[in-house]
Amino acid sequence: MVNNAGACISKPFTDYTAADYAAVVGVNLTGFFWMTQRAIAEMATRYGGHVVTVSATVAEIADSETPAMLTALTNGALAAATRSLAAEYAAYGIRVNAVFPGIIATLMRPPEGNDSLGGRLPPLGRAGQVSDVVDGVLFLESSPCITGETLHIDGGQIAGG
């Protein structure tokens, strides 16, 4: 199972509304919770499976120019849930991992949109591609001894460069 739904509302912390909170938590946590619970229940009956959650580096790297506390909060929770579920369900042959993309060129952020990032590009100096994220998910899927891990696909952003 690949969890790949996510919501981000970027605004100063004191400007968030109850509707903003409900929207971000609803997609990022509630959706993850119910879908993953159902998938793991089925995987446990078959003694095996793999859950990969696509999250974001915003859980571990703050950016004052793009405040996103609700996204950081929920993505941090997903990182903790990944480790917790990996430990809880390893005995059932179920692996649980996460992929944390950084700046990725998508329809929401095409490559030409990187100009607005100025000096905030990761150390590799470019945005990642969707194929980089797919490759990370496929790597985790093909690695039967990896569970509870978060794979950063962020061009070195997490390294603090």
C-alpha positions, 0 to 999 in steps of 0.5 A: 500500500502506498499512502500518497494523499497530502494537504498543505496550507501555508500561512503564519501559525496564528492565521490558521482557522479551524477549517484549515486545521480540519482540512490538513488533519483530515487528509494527512492523518485521518485518511492515513489512519483509516486506510492504513488500518484497513490495509494492515488488518488485511496484510496481517491475515496474509502474514505479509505486506508493505506500507509506504507513506509519502510524506514531506521533509517539512516535518524535519526542516522548517522554512520561515519563508514558507510557514507550514506548521500544520503540515509539519505537525501532521507529517511529523506524526506520520514519521512517528506512526511509521516507526511505531507500526513497523515495530508493532507489525514486524512479527506479522511480516509487515514492513512499514516505511516512509518517503520524505520528498523535498522540493519536487517538480510537479504540476504544482511546482513546475521546474520553471517555478524553482526560480522563486526559490532563490538560494533555497534549493537543496545542495544538489542545486535542483528540484527532484523529479516525480520519478525520483520519488517513485524510485524511492518507493520501488527501492523500499518495496524491493528491500525486504530487510528495511522497515521503520525507515524514512527515506529522504528524497530531497537533494541533500536538503535534510543534510542542512546544506 
